[in-house]
Amino acid sequence: MRTYDQIFALAAERQGGAEALEAKLTKPMPQAELEAVPDDRWLSAMTRAIFQAGFNWKVVDSMWPGFETAFRGFDVGHCAMMSDERLEELTSDTSIVRHGAKIRAVRENAAFLQELAQEHGQPAGVVIARWPAEDYVGLLAMLKKRGTRLGGTTAQYMLRFMGRDSFILAQDVVARLEAEGVIDGPATSQKAQRAIQAAFNEWAAQSGRSLTEISRTLAMSIG
């Protein structure tokens, strides 16, 4: 497995030099700012990522004001208490994407956020924000198990959108991981996830960089 500096050099060569690459390496949101994000924004981000999965992102983006209105700003308490009748009404609401299962996921994820907050005695967003980067795959596993429709890369894109330190196992990142011998097949098994986390932890220790920066570097070393 190459060191982070060696992979950075490969990416820099593809991106027009180290300075050009550095400008493309987005950083996570400062911790204090991330912890201050209210839970309604986390529910909004979860919903947005869920609706964008397998769909045209630009269409969802253009309709997002309608989503915010339909779900009353994604107030967690309100969304967790939505009746079956209200959910059925929303499947006919032309201001949003009318996908019944994804609409129902809003209520289920609101309840999940409430439960997480109650268990930890603090907002659910704080729990997510403080989850150790060294166990990022553990956070993904928790979101997949306890949330609704948050498997695959859906939660990964949601966390990146929110500014949480993260890696996204997109095609180019997986290709670099395969090239480095970190994995030799799909990145979805528990064994592969542990190997990926270990590799990212090693590159982070070598470079002092965030998971977000490392993930971007890996992607740009291929694409």
C-alpha atoms as an extended CHARMM CRD file, in Angstrom:
* protein
*
       223  EXT
         1         1  MET       CA              0.0000000000        0.0000000000        0.0000000000  PROA      1               0.0000000000
         2         2  ARG       CA              1.3980000000        3.3950000000       -0.9750000000  PROA      2               0.0000000000
         3         3  THR       CA              1.7900000000        6.1120000000        1.6150000000  PROA      3               0.0000000000
         4         4  TYR       CA             -0.5500000000        9.0840000000        1.5520000000  PROA      4               0.0000000000
         5         5  ASP       CA              2.2230000000       11.3110000000        0.1700000000  PROA      5               0.0000000000
         6         6  GLN       CA              2.7510000000        8.9070000000       -2.7210000000  PROA      6               0.0000000000
         7         7  ILE       CA             -0.9630000000        8.8620000000       -3.5400000000  PROA      7               0.0000000000
         8         8  PHE       CA             -1.0760000000       12.6500000000       -3.2180000000  PROA      8               0.0000000000
         9         9  ALA       CA              1.7340000000       12.8330000000       -5.8000000000  PROA      9               0.0000000000
        10        10  LEU       CA             -0.2470000000       10.6190000000       -8.1810000000  PROA      10              0.0000000000
        11        11  ALA       CA             -3.3240000000       12.7820000000       -7.7460000000  PROA      11              0.0000000000
        12        12  ALA       CA             -1.3360000000       16.0050000000       -8.1430000000  PROA      12              0.0000000000
        13        13  GLU       CA              0.0620000000       14.7730000000      -11.4490000000  PROA      13              0.0000000000
        14        14  ARG       CA             -3.4810000000       14.1650000000      -12.7200000000  PROA      14              0.0000000000
        15        15  GLN       CA             -4.9090000000       17.4200000000      -11.3720000000  PROA      15              0.0000000000
        16        16  GLY       CA             -2.3150000000       19.8910000000      -12.6470000000  PROA      16              0.0000000000
        17        17  GLY       CA              0.0680000000       20.0340000000       -9.7080000000  PROA      17              0.0000000000
        18        18  ALA       CA              0.0730000000       20.0190000000       -5.9290000000  PROA      18              0.0000000000
        19        19  GLU       CA             -1.3480000000       23.5220000000       -5.6040000000  PROA      19              0.0000000000
        20        20  ALA       CA             -4.2490000000       22.7660000000       -7.9360000000  PROA      20              0.0000000000
        21        21  LEU       CA             -4.9890000000       19.5400000000       -6.0630000000  PROA      21              0.0000000000
        22        22  GLU       CA             -4.7980000000       21.2390000000       -2.6870000000  PROA      22              0.0000000000
        23        23  ALA       CA             -7.4490000000       23.7250000000       -3.7880000000  PROA      23              0.0000000000
        24        24  LYS       CA             -9.8250000000       20.8450000000       -4.5020000000  PROA      24              0.0000000000
        25        25  LEU       CA             -9.4030000000       19.1190000000       -1.1360000000  PROA      25              0.0000000000
        26        26  THR       CA            -12.4820000000       20.1560000000        0.7780000000  PROA      26              0.0000000000
        27        27  LYS       CA            -12.2270000000       19.9980000000        4.5540000000  PROA      27              0.0000000000
        28        28  PRO       CA            -14.8900000000       18.9830000000        7.0760000000  PROA      28              0.0000000000
        29        29  MET       CA            -16.8290000000       21.5720000000        9.0290000000  PROA      29              0.0000000000
        30        30  PRO       CA            -15.1680000000       22.6990000000       12.2840000000  PROA      30              0.0000000000
        31        31  GLN       CA            -16.3240000000       20.4400000000       15.1130000000  PROA      31              0.0000000000
        32        32  ALA       CA            -18.0470000000       23.1250000000       17.1810000000  PROA      32              0.0000000000
        33        33  GLU       CA            -20.0380000000       24.3160000000       14.1730000000  PROA      33              0.0000000000
        34        34  LEU       CA            -21.0680000000       20.7750000000       13.2600000000  PROA      34              0.0000000000
        35        35  GLU       CA            -22.2660000000       20.0490000000       16.7880000000  PROA      35              0.0000000000
        36        36  ALA       CA            -24.3950000000       23.2050000000       16.6850000000  PROA      36              0.0000000000
        37        37  VAL       CA            -26.4050000000       22.0260000000       13.6640000000  PROA      37              0.0000000000
        38        38  PRO       CA            -29.9680000000       21.2890000000       14.8830000000  PROA      38              0.0000000000
        39        39  ASP       CA            -31.5590000000       17.8940000000       14.3780000000  PROA      39              0.0000000000
        40        40  ASP       CA            -34.0930000000       19.1970000000       11.8520000000  PROA      40              0.0000000000
        41        41  ARG       CA            -31.1870000000       19.8810000000        9.4660000000  PROA      41              0.0000000000
        42        42  TRP       CA            -29.9290000000       16.3310000000        9.9240000000  PROA      42              0.0000000000
        43        43  LEU       CA            -33.3780000000       14.9600000000        9.1060000000  PROA      43              0.0000000000
        44        44  SER       CA            -33.5340000000       17.2750000000        6.1030000000  PROA      44              0.0000000000
        45        45  ALA       CA            -30.1380000000       16.0460000000        4.8900000000  PROA      45              0.0000000000
        46        46  MET       CA            -31.0780000000       12.3990000000        5.3900000000  PROA      46              0.0000000000
        47        47  THR       CA            -34.2690000000       12.9270000000        3.3950000000  PROA      47              0.0000000000
        48        48  ARG       CA            -32.4850000000       14.7780000000        0.6250000000  PROA      48              0.0000000000
        49        49  ALA       CA            -29.8740000000       12.0170000000        0.2590000000  PROA      49              0.0000000000
        50        50  ILE       CA            -32.5840000000        9.3540000000        0.2550000000  PROA      50              0.0000000000
        51        51  PHE       CA            -34.5940000000       11.0770000000       -2.4770000000  PROA      51              0.0000000000
        52        52  GLN       CA            -31.4670000000       11.7560000000       -4.5410000000  PROA      52              0.0000000000
        53        53  ALA       CA            -30.4360000000        8.0860000000       -4.4520000000  PROA      53              0.0000000000
        54        54  GLY       CA            -31.1470000000        6.6050000000       -7.8670000000  PROA      54              0.0000000000
        55        55  PHE       CA            -32.7950000000        9.8120000000       -9.0290000000  PROA      55              0.0000000000
        56        56  ASN       CA            -31.8290000000       13.0420000000      -10.7610000000  PROA      56              0.0000000000
        57        57  TRP       CA            -30.1320000000       15.1940000000       -8.1080000000  PROA      57              0.0000000000
        58        58  LYS       CA            -30.9500000000       18.4480000000       -9.9090000000  PROA      58              0.0000000000
        59        59  VAL       CA            -34.6640000000       17.6440000000       -9.8980000000  PROA      59              0.0000000000
        60        60  VAL       CA            -34.6100000000       17.0120000000       -6.1450000000  PROA      60              0.0000000000
        61        61  ASP       CA            -32.6110000000       20.1970000000       -5.5730000000  PROA      61              0.0000000000
        62        62  SER       CA            -35.0480000000       22.2770000000       -7.6160000000  PROA      62              0.0000000000
        63        63  MET       CA            -37.9930000000       20.8770000000       -5.6540000000  PROA      63              0.0000000000
        64        64  TRP       CA            -36.3800000000       21.1580000000       -2.2380000000  PROA      64              0.0000000000
        65        65  PRO       CA            -38.3360000000       24.2350000000       -1.0780000000  PROA      65              0.0000000000
        66        66  GLY       CA            -41.4520000000       22.1310000000       -1.5900000000  PROA      66              0.0000000000
        67        67  PHE       CA            -40.0160000000       19.3780000000        0.6020000000  PROA      67              0.0000000000
        68        68  GLU       CA            -39.2150000000       21.8640000000        3.3600000000  PROA      68              0.0000000000
        69        69  THR       CA            -42.8000000000       23.1410000000        3.2740000000  PROA      69              0.0000000000
        70        70  ALA       CA            -44.4190000000       19.7050000000        3.0560000000  PROA      70              0.0000000000
        71        71  PHE       CA            -42.4800000000       18.4230000000        6.0640000000  PROA      71              0.0000000000
        72        72  ARG       CA            -42.7430000000       21.6950000000        8.0460000000  PROA      72              0.0000000000
        73        73  GLY       CA            -39.0290000000       22.4240000000        8.0270000000  PROA      73              0.0000000000
        74        74  PHE       CA            -38.3130000000       18.8110000000        9.0340000000  PROA      74              0.0000000000
        75        75  ASP       CA            -39.2240000000       19.4850000000       12.6480000000  PROA      75              0.0000000000
        76        76  VAL       CA            -38.3040000000       16.1370000000       14.1780000000  PROA      76              0.0000000000
        77        77  GLY       CA            -41.1970000000       15.9910000000       16.6260000000  PROA      77              0.0000000000
        78        78  HSD       CA            -43.7440000000       16.8580000000       13.9590000000  PROA      78              0.0000000000
        79        79  CYS       CA            -42.3400000000       14.4120000000       11.4060000000  PROA      79              0.0000000000
        80        80  ALA       CA            -42.1690000000       11.5600000000       13.9210000000  PROA      80              0.0000000000
        81        81  MET       CA            -45.8870000000       12.0170000000       14.6650000000  PROA      81              0.0000000000
        82        82  MET       CA            -47.1530000000       12.2580000000       11.0710000000  PROA      82              0.0000000000
        83        83  SER       CA            -50.2230000000       10.0900000000       10.6050000000  PROA      83              0.0000000000
        84        84  ASP       CA            -50.6210000000        7.4240000000        7.9540000000  PROA      84              0.0000000000
        85        85  GLU       CA            -53.2660000000        9.6380000000        6.4020000000  PROA      85              0.0000000000
        86        86  ARG       CA            -50.8690000000       12.5670000000        6.1440000000  PROA      86              0.0000000000
        87        87  LEU       CA            -48.2110000000       10.3720000000        4.5700000000  PROA      87              0.0000000000
        88        88  GLU       CA            -50.7670000000        9.1550000000        2.0570000000  PROA      88              0.0000000000
        89        89  GLU       CA            -51.6750000000       12.7500000000        1.2250000000  PROA      89              0.0000000000
        90        90  LEU       CA            -48.0330000000       13.5290000000        0.5400000000  PROA      90              0.0000000000
        91        91  THR       CA            -47.8820000000       10.8200000000       -2.1360000000  PROA      91              0.0000000000
        92        92  SER       CA            -50.1650000000       13.1110000000       -4.1720000000  PROA      92              0.0000000000
        93        93  ASP       CA            -48.2920000000       16.3350000000       -3.4040000000  PROA      93              0.0000000000
        94        94  THR       CA            -46.8500000000       17.6320000000       -6.6730000000  PROA      94              0.0000000000
        95        95  SER       CA            -44.4050000000       19.9430000000       -4.8500000000  PROA      95              0.0000000000
        96        96  ILE       CA            -42.2800000000       16.9130000000       -3.8670000000  PROA      96              0.0000000000
        97        97  VAL       CA            -41.1410000000       13.6690000000       -5.4540000000  PROA      97              0.0000000000
        98        98  ARG       CA            -44.0760000000       11.3020000000       -4.9220000000  PROA      98              0.0000000000
        99        99  HSD       CA            -42.2940000000        8.1420000000       -3.7830000000  PROA      99              0.0000000000
       100       100  GLY       CA            -44.2860000000        6.4430000000       -1.0400000000  PROA      100             0.0000000000
       101       101  ALA       CA            -41.5060000000        4.4250000000        0.5880000000  PROA      101             0.0000000000
       102       102  LYS       CA            -39.1560000000        7.4030000000        0.6930000000  PROA      102             0.0000000000
       103       103  ILE       CA            -41.8780000000        9.6490000000        2.0910000000  PROA      103             0.0000000000
       104       104  ARG       CA            -42.5290000000        7.1300000000        4.8800000000  PROA      104             0.0000000000
       105       105  ALA       CA            -38.7930000000        7.0780000000        5.6140000000  PROA      105             0.0000000000
       106       106  VAL       CA            -39.0760000000       10.6870000000        6.8480000000  PROA      106             0.0000000000
       107       107  ARG       CA            -41.2920000000        9.6090000000        9.7470000000  PROA      107             0.0000000000
       108       108  GLU       CA            -39.1300000000        6.5930000000       10.5060000000  PROA      108             0.0000000000
       109       109  ASN       CA            -35.8920000000        8.5840000000       10.5010000000  PROA      109             0.0000000000
       110       110  ALA       CA            -37.4490000000       11.2930000000       12.6630000000  PROA      110             0.0000000000
       111       111  ALA       CA            -38.3210000000        8.6070000000       15.2220000000  PROA      111             0.0000000000
       112       112  PHE       CA            -34.7730000000        7.2480000000       14.9490000000  PROA      112             0.0000000000
       113       113  LEU       CA            -33.2900000000       10.6840000000       15.6760000000  PROA      113             0.0000000000
       114       114  GLN       CA            -35.5930000000       11.0760000000       18.6630000000  PROA      114             0.0000000000
       115       115  GLU       CA            -34.5140000000        7.7000000000       20.0360000000  PROA      115             0.0000000000
       116       116  LEU       CA            -30.8310000000        8.5030000000       19.5320000000  PROA      116             0.0000000000
       117       117  ALA       CA            -31.2250000000       11.8120000000       21.3370000000  PROA      117             0.0000000000
       118       118  GLN       CA            -33.0830000000       10.2040000000       24.2420000000  PROA      118             0.0000000000
       119       119  GLU       CA            -30.4790000000        7.4610000000       24.6270000000  PROA      119             0.0000000000
       120       120  HSD       CA            -27.5650000000        9.8950000000       24.7830000000  PROA      120             0.0000000000
       121       121  GLY       CA            -29.2080000000       12.8060000000       26.5360000000  PROA      121             0.0000000000
       122       122  GLN       CA            -28.1610000000       15.2310000000       23.8170000000  PROA      122             0.0000000000
       123       123  PRO       CA            -29.2320000000       16.1150000000       20.2770000000  PROA      123             0.0000000000
       124       124  ALA       CA            -28.8290000000       13.2980000000       17.7790000000  PROA      124             0.0000000000
       125       125  GLY       CA            -26.7050000000       15.5620000000       15.5870000000  PROA      125             0.0000000000
       126       126  VAL       CA            -24.1790000000       15.9070000000       18.4050000000  PROA      126             0.0000000000
       127       127  VAL       CA            -23.9530000000       12.1240000000       18.6790000000  PROA      127             0.0000000000
       128       128  ILE       CA            -23.2690000000       11.8670000000       14.9390000000  PROA      128             0.0000000000
       129       129  ALA       CA            -20.8160000000       14.7850000000       14.9930000000  PROA      129             0.0000000000
       130       130  ARG       CA            -18.8070000000       13.3340000000       17.8910000000  PROA      130             0.0000000000
       131       131  TRP       CA            -18.5900000000        9.7850000000       16.5530000000  PROA      131             0.0000000000
       132       132  PRO       CA            -14.8510000000        9.0640000000       16.2640000000  PROA      132             0.0000000000
       133       133  ALA       CA            -13.4220000000        9.3660000000       12.7640000000  PROA      133             0.0000000000
       134       134  GLU       CA            -11.3170000000        6.2890000000       13.5510000000  PROA      134             0.0000000000
       135       135  ASP       CA            -14.5820000000        4.3000000000       13.6350000000  PROA      135             0.0000000000
       136       136  TYR       CA            -16.3940000000        5.9980000000       10.7660000000  PROA      136             0.0000000000
       137       137  VAL       CA            -17.5270000000        2.6110000000        9.4240000000  PROA      137             0.0000000000
       138       138  GLY       CA            -19.1560000000        2.0170000000       12.8050000000  PROA      138             0.0000000000
       139       139  LEU       CA            -21.1720000000        5.1900000000       12.3190000000  PROA      139             0.0000000000
       140       140  LEU       CA            -22.2080000000        4.0320000000        8.8520000000  PROA      140             0.0000000000
       141       141  ALA       CA            -23.2370000000        0.6470000000       10.2590000000  PROA      141             0.0000000000
       142       142  MET       CA            -25.3210000000        2.3010000000       12.9860000000  PROA      142             0.0000000000
       143       143  LEU       CA            -27.0890000000        4.5850000000       10.5040000000  PROA      143             0.0000000000
       144       144  LYS       CA            -27.8230000000        1.6630000000        8.2040000000  PROA      144             0.0000000000
       145       145  LYS       CA            -29.1230000000       -0.5600000000       11.0060000000  PROA      145             0.0000000000
       146       146  ARG       CA            -31.2140000000        1.9560000000       12.9010000000  PROA      146             0.0000000000
       147       147  GLY       CA            -32.1330000000        4.4230000000       10.1980000000  PROA      147             0.0000000000
       148       148  THR       CA            -34.2980000000        3.8070000000        7.1530000000  PROA      148             0.0000000000
       149       149  ARG       CA            -32.8790000000        3.7120000000        3.6040000000  PROA      149             0.0000000000
       150       150  LEU       CA            -29.4790000000        4.8850000000        4.8610000000  PROA      150             0.0000000000
       151       151  GLY       CA            -27.4030000000        2.0160000000        3.5030000000  PROA      151             0.0000000000
       152       152  GLY       CA            -25.0240000000        1.9600000000        0.5520000000  PROA      152             0.0000000000
       153       153  THR       CA            -23.5400000000        5.3760000000       -0.1340000000  PROA      153             0.0000000000
       154       154  THR       CA            -26.6970000000        7.2750000000        0.8920000000  PROA      154             0.0000000000
       155       155  ALA       CA            -25.5080000000        7.9910000000        4.4440000000  PROA      155             0.0000000000
       156       156  GLN       CA            -22.0020000000        8.6760000000        3.1490000000  PROA      156             0.0000000000
       157       157  TYR       CA            -23.2460000000       11.4400000000        0.8520000000  PROA      157             0.0000000000
       158       158  MET       CA            -25.4980000000       12.7810000000        3.6070000000  PROA      158             0.0000000000
       159       159  LEU       CA            -22.5970000000       13.0210000000        6.0540000000  PROA      159             0.0000000000
       160       160  ARG       CA            -20.3730000000       14.7060000000        3.4560000000  PROA      160             0.0000000000
       161       161  PHE       CA            -23.1410000000       17.1900000000        2.6080000000  PROA      161             0.0000000000
       162       162  MET       CA            -23.4550000000       18.0470000000        6.2920000000  PROA      162             0.0000000000
       163       163  GLY       CA            -19.7200000000       18.6740000000        6.6260000000  PROA      163             0.0000000000
       164       164  ARG       CA            -19.0420000000       15.6610000000        8.8250000000  PROA      164             0.0000000000
       165       165  ASP       CA            -15.5310000000       14.1890000000        8.4270000000  PROA      165             0.0000000000
       166       166  SER       CA            -16.1840000000       11.3180000000        6.0470000000  PROA      166             0.0000000000
       167       167  PHE       CA            -15.1450000000        9.1750000000        3.1490000000  PROA      167             0.0000000000
       168       168  ILE       CA            -17.3920000000        8.2150000000        0.2570000000  PROA      168             0.0000000000
       169       169  LEU       CA            -16.8670000000        4.8280000000       -1.3420000000  PROA      169             0.0000000000
       170       170  ALA       CA            -17.5770000000        6.0980000000       -4.8390000000  PROA      170             0.0000000000
       171       171  GLN       CA            -16.2270000000        4.3280000000       -7.9100000000  PROA      171             0.0000000000
       172       172  ASP       CA            -12.8860000000        6.1660000000       -8.0870000000  PROA      172             0.0000000000
       173       173  VAL       CA            -12.1800000000        5.7830000000       -4.3630000000  PROA      173             0.0000000000
       174       174  VAL       CA            -12.9180000000        2.0610000000       -4.5260000000  PROA      174             0.0000000000
       175       175  ALA       CA            -10.6660000000        1.7630000000       -7.5890000000  PROA      175             0.0000000000
       176       176  ARG       CA             -7.7640000000        3.3230000000       -5.6760000000  PROA      176             0.0000000000
       177       177  LEU       CA             -8.4120000000        1.0800000000       -2.6750000000  PROA      177             0.0000000000
       178       178  GLU       CA             -8.2830000000       -1.9350000000       -4.9790000000  PROA      178             0.0000000000
       179       179  ALA       CA             -5.1030000000       -0.6630000000       -6.6370000000  PROA      179             0.0000000000
       180       180  GLU       CA             -3.4740000000       -0.3460000000       -3.2060000000  PROA      180             0.0000000000
       181       181  GLY       CA             -4.4750000000       -3.8800000000       -2.2320000000  PROA      181             0.0000000000
       182       182  VAL       CA             -6.7180000000       -2.6790000000        0.5790000000  PROA      182             0.0000000000
       183       183  ILE       CA             -9.6660000000       -4.6410000000       -0.8270000000  PROA      183             0.0000000000
       184       184  ASP       CA             -9.9610000000       -7.1410000000       -3.6460000000  PROA      184             0.0000000000
       185       185  GLY       CA            -13.6850000000       -6.9860000000       -4.3090000000  PROA      185             0.0000000000
       186       186  PRO       CA            -16.8240000000       -5.1340000000       -3.2660000000  PROA      186             0.0000000000
       187       187  ALA       CA            -16.3840000000       -2.5660000000       -0.4990000000  PROA      187             0.0000000000
       188       188  THR       CA            -19.5940000000       -3.6160000000        1.2260000000  PROA      188             0.0000000000
       189       189  SER       CA            -18.6370000000       -6.5890000000        3.4190000000  PROA      189             0.0000000000
       190       190  GLN       CA            -17.7230000000       -6.1260000000        7.0750000000  PROA      190             0.0000000000
       191       191  LYS       CA            -14.2220000000       -7.4300000000        6.3400000000  PROA      191             0.0000000000
       192       192  ALA       CA            -13.7630000000       -4.9130000000        3.5270000000  PROA      192             0.0000000000
       193       193  GLN       CA            -15.1280000000       -2.0970000000        5.6690000000  PROA      193             0.0000000000
       194       194  ARG       CA            -12.6620000000       -2.8940000000        8.4650000000  PROA      194             0.0000000000
       195       195  ALA       CA             -9.7870000000       -2.9830000000        5.9840000000  PROA      195             0.0000000000
       196       196  ILE       CA            -10.8570000000        0.3360000000        4.4740000000  PROA      196             0.0000000000
       197       197  GLN       CA            -11.1060000000        1.9780000000        7.8920000000  PROA      197             0.0000000000
       198       198  ALA       CA             -7.6570000000        0.6770000000        8.8280000000  PROA      198             0.0000000000
       199       199  ALA       CA             -6.1790000000        2.0850000000        5.6120000000  PROA      199             0.0000000000
       200       200  PHE       CA             -7.7820000000        5.4850000000        6.1250000000  PROA      200             0.0000000000
       201       201  ASN       CA             -6.5960000000        5.5350000000        9.7360000000  PROA      201             0.0000000000
       202       202  GLU       CA             -3.0510000000        4.7990000000        8.5790000000  PROA      202             0.0000000000
       203       203  TRP       CA             -3.1300000000        7.5150000000        5.9140000000  PROA      203             0.0000000000
       204       204  ALA       CA             -4.5700000000        9.9460000000        8.4610000000  PROA      204             0.0000000000
       205       205  ALA       CA             -1.7560000000        9.1570000000       10.8970000000  PROA      205             0.0000000000
       206       206  GLN       CA              0.8300000000        9.6660000000        8.1440000000  PROA      206             0.0000000000
       207       207  SER       CA             -0.5670000000       12.9520000000        6.8910000000  PROA      207             0.0000000000
       208       208  GLY       CA             -2.5620000000       14.5660000000        9.6750000000  PROA      208             0.0000000000
       209       209  ARG       CA             -5.3680000000       15.0240000000        7.1600000000  PROA      209             0.0000000000
       210       210  SER       CA             -9.0710000000       14.3880000000        7.5850000000  PROA      210             0.0000000000
       211       211  LEU       CA            -10.9880000000       11.4570000000        6.1240000000  PROA      211             0.0000000000
       212       212  THR       CA            -12.6380000000       13.9490000000        3.7740000000  PROA      212             0.0000000000
       213       213  GLU       CA             -9.3240000000       15.1620000000        2.3520000000  PROA      213             0.0000000000
       214       214  ILE       CA             -7.9520000000       11.6420000000        2.0340000000  PROA      214             0.0000000000
       215       215  SER       CA            -11.1070000000       10.4460000000        0.2960000000  PROA      215             0.0000000000
       216       216  ARG       CA            -10.9170000000       13.3010000000       -2.1930000000  PROA      216             0.0000000000
       217       217  THR       CA             -7.2330000000       12.6090000000       -2.8150000000  PROA      217             0.0000000000
       218       218  LEU       CA             -7.9170000000        8.9480000000       -3.5440000000  PROA      218             0.0000000000
       219       219  ALA       CA            -10.7330000000        9.8340000000       -5.9330000000  PROA      219             0.0000000000
       220       220  MET       CA             -8.6160000000       12.3620000000       -7.8290000000  PROA      220             0.0000000000
       221       221  SER       CA             -5.7250000000        9.9610000000       -8.1310000000  PROA      221             0.0000000000
       222       222  ILE       CA             -7.9800000000        7.9490000000      -10.4750000000  PROA      222             0.0000000000
       223       223  GLY       CA            -10.5190000000       10.3310000000      -11.9740000000  PROA      223             0.0000000000
